[in-house]
Each structure stands twice: as C-alpha cells, then as structure tokens.
Amino acid sequence: MTGGRTETNSPAGFADNLSRSYYFDVPTMTRSKRMQPVQHVARGREREAMDRLGQSQQQLNAQLAKLEQLRGYREQYAADFAASGGTGLDATRLRDYRVFLSRLGEAVRQQEAVVARYQSQHEQARQQWVESRSHSQAIDKVVSRYREQEQRQQEKREQREQDERSLRPPPK
C-alpha cells in the first residue's frame, strides 16, 4: 500500500486504479461541451440539406426555362401560321406544319411532366432541409440551456466561495 492506494497486480485492481484516477484526477467535461460534436454533425447535415435544396432549385429553374422556351416556340410557330393564313401553302406543307405544331405540343407536355417530377424532388429536398433545420435548432436550444445552467452553477459556486472567504477570520 503506497500513498493511500492499494496496488494489486491483478487486472481488476489495475482497472480499478485507472478508473479512480480518471474520475478523480481528470476534470469532467461539461454537458454543453459533450454536445458540441452532436451540434457540429447536426449543423453539417443542415448545410448539406441546404446545398441539396439549392441544387434542386437550380435544376427546377433550368427545367422551367426549357418549358417556357418550348411554349414560346409553339406560340410563335402557331402565330406565324395564323398570320400567314395558310396562303400559298399546299396540302403537304399544311400537313407538315400541323405535324410540327403537334410535335411541339407533345414536347411541351413531356417537359411539363419533367417539371412536375423536378417540383416533387424539390419539395422533398425542401422538406428534408426543414427537418434537418428543426433538428439542428433543437440541439442548439439544448446546448444553450446547458450553457445557461453551467453559467448559473458557476456563479453559485463563485458566490459560495466568496461567502466562505468573507466568513473566515482575517489573517493576523
């Protein structure tokens, strides 16, 4: 027995000595500090979800632009056809004109379906971001509450120490 500790050569005694030194010699980490890695991960996931949302918005905007371009082509083509009044067009050209207009209409419908898919994906990305943001904010609140509690405990500890010092008789 040395220094008030019993020393054993057994593995259990060694582990017991290690655990005592861990609990008594090493200051414990505050709850707010223990939560920092969790907070960091949550913020990272929120940023990733925000990035995916931004990418989704860009992709949706690109598909919407394609749709508007196709609609513009169709409208312009139809307006040109109406302006010409079909004058000077033989039956073959008239048929080709109508077939092309029909193809443009089909391309618009297909692009509308693509836009609908991208809108759905964008809404999913938005919902994932909202969920990750809520989770991150909840963790931030917990950490903030822990810090406030730790600050109050520190203030109480300091007040108690100050009160104890004031009760001691002055040194002679």
C-alpha positions as CSV (number, residue, x, y, z in Angstrom):
1,M,0.0,0.0,0.0
2,T,1.5,3.3,-1.1
3,G,0.1,6.8,-1.0
4,G,-3.2,5.6,0.4
5,R,-3.9,3.3,-2.6
6,T,-3.8,-0.4,-2.6
7,E,-1.9,-1.7,-5.5
8,T,-2.6,-5.0,-7.0
9,N,-1.1,-6.9,-9.9
10,S,-4.4,-8.2,-10.9
11,P,-6.1,-6.9,-14.0
12,A,-9.2,-5.9,-11.9
13,G,-7.0,-3.9,-9.5
14,F,-5.3,-2.1,-12.4
15,A,-8.6,-1.2,-14.0
16,D,-9.9,0.0,-10.6
17,N,-6.9,2.2,-10.1
18,L,-7.3,3.6,-13.6
19,S,-11.0,4.3,-13.2
20,R,-10.3,6.1,-9.9
21,S,-7.6,8.3,-11.4
22,Y,-9.9,9.1,-14.3
23,Y,-12.8,10.1,-12.1
24,F,-10.8,12.0,-9.5
25,D,-7.8,13.4,-11.4
26,V,-9.4,14.5,-14.7
27,P,-11.9,17.3,-14.6
28,T,-15.2,16.2,-16.1
29,M,-16.4,17.6,-19.4
30,T,-19.5,19.8,-19.2
31,R,-22.7,18.7,-20.9
32,S,-22.5,21.6,-23.3
33,K,-19.0,20.5,-24.4
34,R,-20.1,16.9,-24.8
35,M,-22.9,18.1,-27.0
36,Q,-20.6,20.1,-29.3
37,P,-19.8,17.1,-31.7
38,V,-23.6,16.3,-31.9
39,Q,-24.2,20.0,-32.6
40,H,-21.5,20.1,-35.3
41,V,-22.9,17.0,-37.0
42,A,-26.4,18.4,-37.0
43,R,-25.2,21.7,-38.5
44,G,-23.3,19.8,-41.1
45,R,-26.4,17.8,-42.1
46,E,-28.4,21.0,-42.2
47,R,-25.8,22.6,-44.5
48,E,-25.8,19.5,-46.7
49,A,-29.6,19.6,-46.9
50,M,-29.4,23.3,-47.8
51,D,-26.9,22.6,-50.5
52,R,-29.2,19.8,-51.9
53,L,-32.1,22.2,-51.8
54,G,-30.2,24.9,-53.7
55,Q,-29.1,22.4,-56.3
56,S,-32.7,21.2,-56.6
57,Q,-33.9,24.8,-57.1
58,Q,-31.3,25.3,-59.9
59,Q,-32.4,22.1,-61.6
60,L,-36.0,23.0,-61.3
61,N,-35.3,26.5,-62.7
62,A,-33.5,25.0,-65.7
63,Q,-36.4,22.7,-66.5
64,L,-38.9,25.6,-66.1
65,A,-36.8,27.6,-68.5
66,K,-36.8,24.8,-71.0
67,L,-40.6,24.6,-70.7
68,E,-41.1,28.3,-71.2
69,Q,-38.8,28.1,-74.3
70,L,-40.8,25.3,-75.8
71,R,-44.0,27.1,-75.1
72,G,-42.6,30.2,-76.7
73,Y,-41.6,28.2,-79.8
74,R,-45.0,26.7,-80.1
75,E,-46.8,30.0,-79.7
76,Q,-44.5,31.7,-82.2
77,Y,-44.9,28.9,-84.7
78,A,-48.7,29.0,-84.2
79,A,-48.8,32.8,-84.6
80,D,-46.7,32.6,-87.8
81,F,-49.1,30.0,-89.2
82,A,-52.1,32.1,-88.2
83,A,-50.5,35.3,-89.7
84,S,-49.8,33.6,-93.0
85,G,-53.4,32.5,-93.0
86,G,-52.4,29.3,-94.8
87,T,-52.0,31.3,-98.0
88,G,-49.7,29.8,-100.5
89,L,-49.4,26.5,-98.7
90,D,-50.1,23.3,-100.5
91,A,-51.6,20.3,-98.7
92,T,-48.3,18.7,-98.0
93,R,-46.8,21.9,-96.4
94,L,-50.0,22.5,-94.4
95,R,-49.9,18.9,-93.1
96,D,-46.2,19.3,-92.2
97,Y,-47.0,22.5,-90.4
98,R,-49.7,20.8,-88.3
99,V,-47.5,17.8,-87.6
100,F,-44.7,20.0,-86.4
101,L,-47.1,22.0,-84.2
102,S,-48.4,18.7,-82.8
103,R,-44.8,17.6,-82.1
104,L,-44.1,20.9,-80.3
105,G,-47.3,20.4,-78.3
106,E,-46.2,16.9,-77.3
107,A,-42.7,18.2,-76.4
108,V,-44.4,20.8,-74.1
109,R,-46.5,18.1,-72.4
110,Q,-43.4,15.9,-71.9
111,Q,-41.5,18.9,-70.5
112,E,-44.4,19.6,-68.2
113,A,-44.1,16.1,-66.8
114,V,-40.4,16.6,-66.3
115,V,-41.1,19.9,-64.5
116,A,-43.6,18.1,-62.3
117,R,-41.0,15.5,-61.3
118,Y,-38.4,18.1,-60.5
119,Q,-41.0,20.0,-58.5
120,S,-41.7,16.9,-56.5
121,Q,-38.0,16.3,-55.9
122,H,-37.6,19.9,-54.9
123,E,-40.4,19.6,-52.4
124,Q,-38.7,16.5,-50.9
125,A,-35.4,18.4,-50.7
126,R,-37.2,21.3,-49.0
127,Q,-38.9,19.0,-46.5
128,Q,-35.5,17.3,-45.7
129,W,-34.0,20.7,-45.1
130,V,-36.8,21.8,-42.9
131,E,-36.4,18.6,-40.8
132,S,-32.7,18.9,-40.6
133,R,-33.0,22.6,-39.6
134,S,-35.5,21.8,-36.9
135,H,-33.2,19.1,-35.6
136,S,-30.3,21.5,-35.6
137,Q,-32.2,24.2,-33.9
138,A,-33.4,21.8,-31.2
139,I,-29.9,20.7,-30.5
140,D,-28.8,24.4,-30.4
141,K,-31.5,25.0,-27.8
142,V,-30.4,22.1,-25.6
143,V,-26.8,23.3,-25.8
144,S,-27.8,26.8,-25.0
145,R,-29.8,25.6,-22.0
146,Y,-26.9,23.5,-20.8
147,R,-24.6,26.6,-21.0
148,E,-27.1,28.7,-19.1
149,Q,-27.3,26.0,-16.4
150,E,-23.5,25.7,-16.3
151,Q,-23.2,29.5,-16.0
152,R,-25.7,29.6,-13.1
153,Q,-23.8,26.8,-11.4
154,Q,-20.5,28.6,-11.8
155,E,-22.0,31.8,-10.4
156,K,-23.4,29.9,-7.4
157,R,-20.0,28.2,-6.9
158,E,-18.2,31.6,-7.0
159,Q,-20.7,33.2,-4.7
160,R,-20.4,30.3,-2.2
161,E,-16.6,30.6,-2.3
162,Q,-16.8,34.3,-1.8
163,D,-19.2,33.9,1.1
164,E,-16.8,31.3,2.7
165,R,-13.9,33.7,2.3
166,S,-15.9,36.5,3.9
167,L,-16.7,34.3,6.9
168,R,-13.1,33.4,7.6
169,P,-11.3,35.5,10.2
170,P,-8.8,37.8,8.7
171,P,-5.2,36.6,8.8
172,K,-3.1,38.0,11.7
